[in-house]
Amino acid sequence: MHDGSGRIVVQNLSKQFGAVNAVQNLSFTVEPGSVTGFLGPNGAGKTTTLRMLLGLVTPTSGSATINGRPHAQLGNPARVVGSVLENEGFHPSRTARNHLRVYAAAIGVPDRRADELLGLVGLGSAADRKAGGFSLGMRQRLALATALLGDPQVLVLDEPTNGLDPEGILWLRNFLRSYAREQRRTVLVSSHLLNEVEQLIDQVVIISQGVTRYYGPLEQLRKGQQSRVLVQPADPGALVKALQENGIQQVSPTPDGRVAVAGSSVQQIGDLAAKAGIAVYGMQEEHADLERMFFQLTQGQYAGAPGFPPQPQYQGPPPGYPQQYQQGQQQHWGGPQR
Ligand SMILES: Nc1ncnc2c1ncn2[C@@H]1O[C@H](COP(=O)(O)OP(=O)(O)OP(=O)(O)O)[C@@H](O)[C@H]1O
Protein backbone atom coordinates (compact mmCIF):
# COMPACT_ATOMS: atom_id res chain seq x y z
CA MET A 1 0.00 0.00 0.00
CA HIS A 2 1.12 3.55 -0.62
CA ASP A 3 1.67 6.02 2.22
CA GLY A 4 -0.97 8.59 1.19
CA SER A 5 1.51 11.46 1.66
CA GLY A 6 1.01 12.99 -1.78
CA ARG A 7 4.78 13.27 -2.01
CA ILE A 8 6.76 12.73 -5.21
CA VAL A 9 10.32 11.60 -4.58
CA VAL A 10 12.85 11.33 -7.38
CA GLN A 11 16.09 9.86 -6.19
CA ASN A 12 19.30 9.43 -8.16
CA LEU A 13 17.20 8.85 -11.21
CA SER A 14 19.00 8.11 -14.48
CA LYS A 15 17.92 7.03 -17.93
CA GLN A 16 20.12 6.16 -20.82
CA PHE A 17 18.79 5.67 -24.34
CA GLY A 18 21.71 4.03 -26.11
CA ALA A 19 24.47 6.65 -26.06
CA VAL A 20 22.11 9.42 -24.84
CA ASN A 21 22.10 10.23 -21.15
CA ALA A 22 18.58 11.62 -21.05
CA VAL A 23 18.50 11.91 -17.26
CA GLN A 24 21.48 11.74 -14.96
CA ASN A 25 21.32 11.15 -11.28
CA LEU A 26 18.35 13.47 -10.76
CA SER A 27 16.97 13.99 -7.26
CA PHE A 28 14.15 16.19 -5.99
CA THR A 29 11.08 16.02 -3.82
CA VAL A 30 7.67 17.55 -4.52
CA GLU A 31 5.38 18.16 -1.58
CA PRO A 32 1.63 18.70 -1.54
CA GLY A 33 0.18 22.16 -0.98
CA SER A 34 1.98 24.04 -3.72
CA VAL A 35 2.49 23.99 -7.47
CA THR A 36 5.98 22.96 -8.51
CA GLY A 37 7.44 23.86 -11.88
CA PHE A 38 9.69 21.32 -13.54
CA LEU A 39 11.76 23.38 -15.91
CA GLY A 40 14.50 22.91 -18.42
CA PRO A 41 15.30 23.62 -22.07
CA ASN A 42 14.20 21.31 -24.89
CA GLY A 43 15.80 17.92 -24.49
CA ALA A 44 16.72 18.44 -20.85
CA GLY A 45 15.03 15.22 -19.81
CA LYS A 46 11.73 16.49 -18.40
CA THR A 47 9.38 14.26 -20.36
CA THR A 48 11.59 11.25 -19.77
CA THR A 49 11.56 11.95 -16.03
CA LEU A 50 7.78 12.33 -15.97
CA ARG A 51 7.37 9.14 -17.99
CA MET A 52 9.53 7.29 -15.51
CA LEU A 53 7.46 8.72 -12.66
CA LEU A 54 4.31 7.50 -14.39
CA GLY A 55 5.67 4.04 -15.04
CA LEU A 56 5.88 4.47 -18.82
CA VAL A 57 9.65 4.26 -19.06
CA THR A 58 11.88 2.03 -16.95
CA PRO A 59 14.74 3.88 -15.23
CA THR A 60 18.28 2.77 -15.91
CA SER A 61 18.95 3.39 -12.24
CA GLY A 62 17.48 5.24 -9.29
CA SER A 63 13.83 5.58 -8.42
CA ALA A 64 10.78 7.78 -8.87
CA THR A 65 7.94 7.27 -6.42
CA ILE A 66 4.54 8.70 -5.61
CA ASN A 67 3.26 8.16 -2.11
CA GLY A 68 6.39 6.09 -1.46
CA ARG A 69 5.66 3.62 -4.24
CA PRO A 70 6.61 3.23 -7.87
CA HIS A 71 3.64 3.82 -10.15
CA ALA A 72 3.21 0.11 -10.85
CA GLN A 73 2.53 -0.51 -7.18
CA LEU A 74 -0.09 2.18 -6.62
CA GLY A 75 -3.12 -0.06 -6.79
CA ASN A 76 -5.69 2.04 -8.59
CA PRO A 77 -3.22 4.65 -9.94
CA ALA A 78 -5.88 6.95 -11.50
CA ARG A 79 -7.13 7.65 -7.99
CA VAL A 80 -3.65 8.67 -6.86
CA VAL A 81 -2.13 10.41 -9.87
CA GLY A 82 -3.67 12.17 -12.85
CA SER A 83 -1.44 13.17 -15.73
CA VAL A 84 -1.40 15.05 -18.99
CA LEU A 85 1.51 14.16 -21.23
CA GLU A 86 2.46 15.65 -24.60
CA ASN A 87 0.95 14.23 -27.77
CA GLU A 88 -1.78 12.36 -26.01
CA GLY A 89 -4.24 11.10 -28.53
CA PHE A 90 -8.00 11.09 -28.46
CA HIS A 91 -10.16 8.87 -30.56
CA PRO A 92 -10.98 11.47 -33.28
CA SER A 93 -14.58 10.40 -33.84
CA ARG A 94 -15.45 10.16 -30.19
CA THR A 95 -17.20 13.11 -28.55
CA ALA A 96 -15.63 14.80 -25.56
CA ARG A 97 -18.33 13.41 -23.29
CA ASN A 98 -17.93 9.87 -24.60
CA HIS A 99 -14.19 10.07 -24.34
CA LEU A 100 -14.49 10.90 -20.66
CA ARG A 101 -17.14 8.26 -20.07
CA VAL A 102 -14.89 5.55 -21.51
CA TYR A 103 -12.12 6.54 -19.14
CA ALA A 104 -14.52 6.94 -16.23
CA ALA A 105 -15.75 3.40 -16.72
CA ALA A 106 -12.19 2.11 -16.89
CA ILE A 107 -11.36 3.49 -13.45
CA GLY A 108 -14.74 2.88 -11.87
CA VAL A 109 -16.12 6.41 -11.53
CA PRO A 110 -19.71 7.29 -12.43
CA ASP A 111 -20.66 8.75 -15.85
CA ARG A 112 -21.90 11.98 -14.29
CA ARG A 113 -18.31 12.84 -13.45
CA ALA A 114 -17.71 13.35 -17.20
CA ASP A 115 -20.20 16.25 -17.34
CA GLU A 116 -18.94 17.72 -14.09
CA LEU A 117 -15.42 17.86 -15.47
CA LEU A 118 -16.45 19.19 -18.89
CA GLY A 119 -18.10 22.06 -17.05
CA LEU A 120 -15.09 22.55 -14.85
CA VAL A 121 -12.63 22.91 -17.72
CA GLY A 122 -14.94 25.13 -19.79
CA LEU A 123 -15.85 22.50 -22.39
CA GLY A 124 -19.51 22.15 -21.38
CA SER A 125 -20.80 23.53 -24.69
CA ALA A 126 -18.45 21.28 -26.66
CA ALA A 127 -19.44 18.08 -24.88
CA ASP A 128 -21.09 16.56 -27.97
CA ARG A 129 -18.42 17.61 -30.43
CA LYS A 130 -15.89 15.14 -31.77
CA ALA A 131 -12.47 15.47 -30.18
CA GLY A 132 -10.85 15.10 -33.62
CA GLY A 133 -12.06 18.62 -34.46
CA PHE A 134 -10.75 20.22 -31.29
CA SER A 135 -8.09 22.92 -31.27
CA LEU A 136 -4.88 22.35 -29.37
CA GLY A 137 -6.12 24.31 -26.38
CA MET A 138 -9.40 22.39 -26.31
CA ARG A 139 -7.46 19.16 -26.41
CA GLN A 140 -5.40 20.38 -23.48
CA ARG A 141 -8.57 21.01 -21.53
CA LEU A 142 -10.00 17.64 -22.41
CA ALA A 143 -6.75 15.99 -21.36
CA LEU A 144 -6.89 17.83 -18.05
CA ALA A 145 -10.48 16.72 -17.49
CA THR A 146 -9.37 13.14 -18.18
CA ALA A 147 -6.55 13.46 -15.66
CA LEU A 148 -9.00 14.72 -13.04
CA LEU A 149 -11.52 11.92 -13.46
CA GLY A 150 -10.22 9.94 -10.49
CA ASP A 151 -10.03 13.05 -8.28
CA PRO A 152 -6.31 12.33 -7.85
CA GLN A 153 -4.13 13.44 -5.02
CA VAL A 154 -1.24 14.14 -7.39
CA LEU A 155 -1.43 15.95 -10.73
CA VAL A 156 1.41 15.77 -13.26
CA LEU A 157 1.15 18.04 -16.31
CA ASP A 158 3.67 18.11 -19.16
CA GLU A 159 3.74 21.56 -20.86
CA PRO A 160 0.11 22.37 -19.96
CA THR A 161 0.18 25.93 -21.30
CA ASN A 162 0.87 24.78 -24.89
CA GLY A 163 -1.92 26.11 -27.10
CA LEU A 164 -3.71 28.04 -24.37
CA ASP A 165 -4.82 31.61 -24.89
CA PRO A 166 -4.10 34.16 -22.11
CA GLU A 167 -7.54 33.65 -20.59
CA GLY A 168 -6.92 29.91 -20.54
CA ILE A 169 -3.60 30.37 -18.80
CA LEU A 170 -5.20 32.58 -16.17
CA TRP A 171 -7.92 30.03 -15.58
CA LEU A 172 -5.37 27.25 -15.36
CA ARG A 173 -3.36 29.21 -12.84
CA ASN A 174 -6.32 29.79 -10.58
CA PHE A 175 -7.43 26.21 -10.91
CA LEU A 176 -4.03 24.69 -10.13
CA ARG A 177 -3.40 27.02 -7.24
CA SER A 178 -6.65 26.20 -5.56
CA TYR A 179 -6.22 22.50 -6.31
CA ALA A 180 -2.81 22.54 -4.67
CA ARG A 181 -3.27 24.98 -1.84
CA GLU A 182 -6.84 24.61 -0.71
CA GLN A 183 -7.10 20.89 -1.27
CA ARG A 184 -3.51 20.07 -0.28
CA ARG A 185 -2.81 18.27 -3.52
CA THR A 186 0.53 17.86 -5.23
CA VAL A 187 0.89 19.55 -8.60
CA LEU A 188 3.94 19.14 -10.84
CA VAL A 189 4.00 21.15 -14.07
CA SER A 190 6.74 20.92 -16.69
CA SER A 191 7.73 23.61 -19.15
CA HIS A 192 10.68 24.72 -21.20
CA LEU A 193 9.65 28.37 -20.75
CA LEU A 194 9.84 29.81 -17.28
CA ASN A 195 7.81 32.89 -18.16
CA GLU A 196 4.91 30.67 -19.34
CA VAL A 197 4.55 29.03 -15.97
CA GLU A 198 5.97 31.74 -13.72
CA GLN A 199 2.46 32.77 -12.70
CA LEU A 200 1.46 29.17 -12.02
CA ILE A 201 4.16 27.92 -9.76
CA ASP A 202 5.47 28.37 -6.23
CA GLN A 203 8.39 25.97 -6.17
CA VAL A 204 10.77 25.19 -8.96
CA VAL A 205 13.04 22.38 -10.05
CA ILE A 206 15.33 23.47 -12.88
CA ILE A 207 17.21 20.85 -14.85
CA SER A 208 19.47 20.90 -17.83
CA GLN A 209 21.26 18.07 -19.56
CA GLY A 210 19.51 15.73 -17.17
CA VAL A 211 21.02 17.34 -14.07
CA THR A 212 19.36 19.45 -11.33
CA ARG A 213 20.52 23.10 -11.50
CA TYR A 214 18.21 24.74 -8.98
CA TYR A 215 15.69 23.46 -6.57
CA GLY A 216 13.73 25.70 -4.23
CA PRO A 217 11.07 28.39 -3.92
CA LEU A 218 10.57 30.60 -6.97
CA GLU A 219 10.63 33.54 -4.60
CA GLN A 220 14.18 32.74 -3.62
CA LEU A 221 15.21 32.71 -7.24
CA ARG A 222 13.54 36.09 -7.70
CA LYS A 223 15.41 37.53 -4.76
CA GLY A 224 18.65 36.49 -6.43
CA GLN A 225 17.94 38.94 -9.24
CA GLN A 226 20.04 42.06 -9.40
CA SER A 227 19.40 45.13 -11.44
CA ARG A 228 22.08 46.98 -13.37
CA VAL A 229 22.49 50.50 -14.63
CA LEU A 230 23.58 51.15 -18.21
CA VAL A 231 25.42 54.46 -18.42
CA GLN A 232 26.23 56.38 -21.59
CA PRO A 233 29.24 58.54 -20.74
CA ALA A 234 31.39 60.82 -22.91
CA ASP A 235 34.40 58.72 -21.96
CA PRO A 236 33.64 55.09 -20.98
CA GLY A 237 37.22 54.28 -19.98
CA ALA A 238 37.41 57.28 -17.67
CA LEU A 239 34.09 56.39 -16.06
CA VAL A 240 35.13 52.78 -15.44
CA LYS A 241 38.31 54.05 -13.79
CA ALA A 242 36.53 56.67 -11.68
CA LEU A 243 33.93 54.20 -10.44
CA GLN A 244 36.53 51.58 -9.58
CA GLU A 245 38.59 54.13 -7.73
CA ASN A 246 35.54 54.84 -5.61
CA GLY A 247 35.07 51.21 -4.64
CA ILE A 248 32.50 50.23 -7.29
CA GLN A 249 33.91 47.03 -8.70
CA GLN A 250 30.99 45.56 -10.67
CA VAL A 251 31.66 47.73 -13.69
CA SER A 252 32.23 46.74 -17.30
CA PRO A 253 32.14 48.47 -20.67
CA THR A 254 29.55 47.13 -23.12
CA PRO A 255 30.21 46.64 -26.86
CA ASP A 256 27.89 49.59 -27.71
CA GLY A 257 30.06 52.09 -25.82
CA ARG A 258 28.12 52.14 -22.61
CA VAL A 259 29.17 51.10 -19.13
CA ALA A 260 27.22 48.47 -17.19
CA VAL A 261 27.24 48.95 -13.43
CA ALA A 262 25.74 46.50 -10.96
CA GLY A 263 25.12 47.04 -7.27
CA SER A 264 24.96 50.87 -7.41
CA SER A 265 22.15 53.36 -7.73
CA VAL A 266 21.63 55.83 -10.58
CA GLN A 267 22.23 58.65 -8.13
CA GLN A 268 25.48 57.22 -6.82
CA ILE A 269 26.84 56.76 -10.32
CA GLY A 270 25.68 60.21 -11.42
CA ASP A 271 27.34 61.87 -8.43
CA LEU A 272 30.64 60.07 -8.96
CA ALA A 273 30.66 60.87 -12.68
CA ALA A 274 30.01 64.54 -11.91
CA LYS A 275 32.76 64.58 -9.31
CA ALA A 276 35.20 63.10 -11.83
CA GLY A 277 34.13 65.66 -14.44
CA ILE A 278 32.79 63.01 -16.86
CA ALA A 279 29.76 64.01 -18.91
CA VAL A 280 26.90 61.48 -18.84
CA TYR A 281 24.34 61.51 -21.66
CA GLY A 282 21.96 58.94 -20.27
CA MET A 283 21.36 56.26 -17.70
CA GLN A 284 19.00 53.33 -17.87
CA GLU A 285 18.09 51.03 -15.04
CA GLU A 286 17.64 47.47 -16.20
CA HIS A 287 16.02 44.80 -14.10
CA ALA A 288 17.17 41.31 -14.84
CA ASP A 289 14.22 39.08 -15.41
CA LEU A 290 13.68 35.61 -14.23
CA GLU A 291 13.86 34.26 -17.77
CA ARG A 292 17.44 35.42 -18.11
CA MET A 293 18.26 33.83 -14.80
CA PHE A 294 16.71 30.61 -16.06
CA PHE A 295 18.72 30.86 -19.26
CA GLN A 296 21.88 31.36 -17.32
CA LEU A 297 21.19 28.44 -15.06
CA THR A 298 20.44 26.09 -17.91
CA GLN A 299 22.88 27.26 -20.58
CA GLY A 300 25.60 28.95 -18.61
CA GLN A 301 25.78 31.48 -21.45
CA TYR A 302 24.41 34.61 -19.84
CA ALA A 303 26.57 37.59 -20.62
CA GLY A 304 25.19 40.26 -18.39
CA ALA A 305 26.31 42.81 -15.92
CA PRO A 306 29.29 41.95 -13.86
CA GLY A 307 28.23 40.18 -10.74
CA PHE A 308 24.84 39.19 -12.17
CA PRO A 309 23.37 36.83 -11.63
CA PRO A 310 24.65 35.26 -8.47
CA GLN A 311 26.56 32.09 -9.07
CA PRO A 312 24.32 29.23 -10.14
CA GLN A 313 23.98 26.91 -7.29
CA TYR A 314 22.30 23.78 -6.35
CA GLN A 315 19.81 24.75 -3.69
CA GLY A 316 18.70 22.34 -1.10
CA PRO A 317 15.04 21.72 -0.61
CA PRO A 318 13.09 24.71 0.68
CA PRO A 319 12.98 25.21 4.41
CA GLY A 320 10.79 22.74 6.12
CA TYR A 321 11.07 20.25 3.30
CA PRO A 322 12.49 16.87 4.07
CA GLN A 323 15.59 16.10 2.13
CA GLN A 324 15.50 13.67 0.74
CA TYR A 325 -5.61 25.51 -27.26
CA GLN A 326 -9.80 27.29 -33.34
CA GLN A 327 -12.21 25.49 -34.99
CA GLY A 328 -15.97 26.19 -34.96
CA GLN A 329 -17.11 27.85 -31.81
CA GLN A 330 -14.36 29.44 -29.73
CA GLN A 331 -14.01 27.94 -26.35
CA HIS A 332 -12.62 29.52 -23.27
CA TRP A 333 -11.45 28.24 -20.03
CA GLY A 334 -13.33 29.54 -17.14
CA GLY A 335 -15.56 26.94 -15.70
CA PRO A 336 -16.55 27.27 -12.09
CA GLN A 337 -13.92 26.34 -9.59
CA ARG A 338 -14.36 23.69 -7.09
N1 LIG B 1 12.65 6.89 -26.59
C1 LIG B 1 13.80 7.56 -26.76
N2 LIG B 1 14.83 7.02 -27.46
C2 LIG B 1 15.99 7.69 -27.62
N3 LIG B 1 16.25 8.92 -27.12
C3 LIG B 1 15.26 9.50 -26.42
C4 LIG B 1 13.98 8.86 -26.20
N4 LIG B 1 13.19 9.69 -25.45
C5 LIG B 1 13.94 10.80 -25.23
N5 LIG B 1 15.18 10.69 -25.80
C6 LIG B 1 16.28 11.68 -25.73
O1 LIG B 1 16.45 12.02 -24.37
C7 LIG B 1 16.75 13.41 -24.22
C8 LIG B 1 15.72 14.02 -23.28
O2 LIG B 1 14.45 14.07 -23.94
P1 LIG B 1 13.11 14.56 -23.20
O3 LIG B 1 12.00 14.41 -24.20
O4 LIG B 1 13.01 13.88 -21.92
O5 LIG B 1 13.45 16.08 -22.93
P2 LIG B 1 12.46 17.28 -22.55
O6 LIG B 1 13.16 18.02 -21.50
O7 LIG B 1 11.10 16.77 -22.23
O8 LIG B 1 12.42 18.15 -23.87
P3 LIG B 1 11.18 18.98 -24.57
O9 LIG B 1 11.01 20.25 -23.79
O10 LIG B 1 11.70 19.23 -25.97
O11 LIG B 1 9.95 18.08 -24.57
C9 LIG B 1 16.76 14.00 -25.62
O12 LIG B 1 18.10 13.99 -26.07
C10 LIG B 1 15.92 13.00 -26.43
O13 LIG B 1 16.32 12.98 -27.79
The ligand as an SDF file (V2000), in Angstrom:
LIG
                    3D

 31 33  0  0  0  0  0  0  0  0999 V2000
   12.6520    6.8850  -26.5950 N   0  0  0  0  0  0  0  0  0  0  0  0
   13.7950    7.5570  -26.7620 C   0  0  0  0  0  0  0  0  0  0  0  0
   14.8270    7.0150  -27.4610 N   0  0  0  0  0  0  0  0  0  0  0  0
   15.9920    7.6870  -27.6230 C   0  0  0  0  0  0  0  0  0  0  0  0
   16.2470    8.9170  -27.1180 N   0  0  0  0  0  0  0  0  0  0  0  0
   15.2630    9.5030  -26.4180 C   0  0  0  0  0  0  0  0  0  0  0  0
   13.9770    8.8630  -26.2020 C   0  0  0  0  0  0  0  0  0  0  0  0
   13.1870    9.6910  -25.4540 N   0  0  0  0  0  0  0  0  0  0  0  0
   13.9390   10.8010  -25.2280 C   0  0  0  0  0  0  0  0  0  0  0  0
   15.1770   10.6940  -25.7970 N   0  0  0  0  0  0  0  0  0  0  0  0
   16.2810   11.6800  -25.7310 C   0  0  0  0  0  0  0  0  0  0  0  0
   16.4500   12.0230  -24.3650 O   0  0  0  0  0  0  0  0  0  0  0  0
   16.7450   13.4080  -24.2180 C   0  0  0  0  0  0  0  0  0  0  0  0
   15.7170   14.0170  -23.2840 C   0  0  0  0  0  0  0  0  0  0  0  0
   14.4470   14.0730  -23.9440 O   0  0  0  0  0  0  0  0  0  0  0  0
   13.1130   14.5590  -23.2000 P   0  0  0  0  0  0  0  0  0  0  0  0
   11.9950   14.4130  -24.2000 O   0  0  0  0  0  0  0  0  0  0  0  0
   13.0070   13.8840  -21.9190 O   0  0  0  0  0  0  0  0  0  0  0  0
   13.4460   16.0790  -22.9310 O   0  0  0  0  0  0  0  0  0  0  0  0
   12.4560   17.2790  -22.5500 P   0  0  0  0  0  0  0  0  0  0  0  0
   13.1640   18.0190  -21.4960 O   0  0  0  0  0  0  0  0  0  0  0  0
   11.0980   16.7660  -22.2320 O   0  0  0  0  0  0  0  0  0  0  0  0
   12.4170   18.1490  -23.8650 O   0  0  0  0  0  0  0  0  0  0  0  0
   11.1750   18.9780  -24.5680 P   0  0  0  0  0  0  0  0  0  0  0  0
   11.0090   20.2470  -23.7900 O   0  0  0  0  0  0  0  0  0  0  0  0
   11.7050   19.2290  -25.9680 O   0  0  0  0  0  0  0  0  0  0  0  0
    9.9510   18.0850  -24.5700 O   0  0  0  0  0  0  0  0  0  0  0  0
   16.7630   14.0010  -25.6170 C   0  0  0  0  0  0  0  0  0  0  0  0
   18.0970   13.9880  -26.0670 O   0  0  0  0  0  0  0  0  0  0  0  0
   15.9230   13.0030  -26.4280 C   0  0  0  0  0  0  0  0  0  0  0  0
   16.3180   12.9820  -27.7930 O   0  0  0  0  0  0  0  0  0  0  0  0
  1  2  1  0
  2  3  1  0
  2  7  2  0
  3  4  2  0
  4  5  1  0
  5  6  2  0
  6  7  1  0
  6 10  1  0
  7  8  1  0
  8  9  2  0
  9 10  1  0
 10 11  1  0
 11 12  1  0
 11 30  1  0
 12 13  1  0
 13 14  1  0
 13 28  1  0
 14 15  1  0
 15 16  1  0
 16 17  2  0
 16 18  1  0
 16 19  1  0
 19 20  1  0
 20 21  2  0
 20 22  1  0
 20 23  1  0
 23 24  1  0
 24 25  2  0
 24 26  1  0
 24 27  1  0
 28 29  1  0
 28 30  1  0
 30 31  1  0
M  END
$$$$
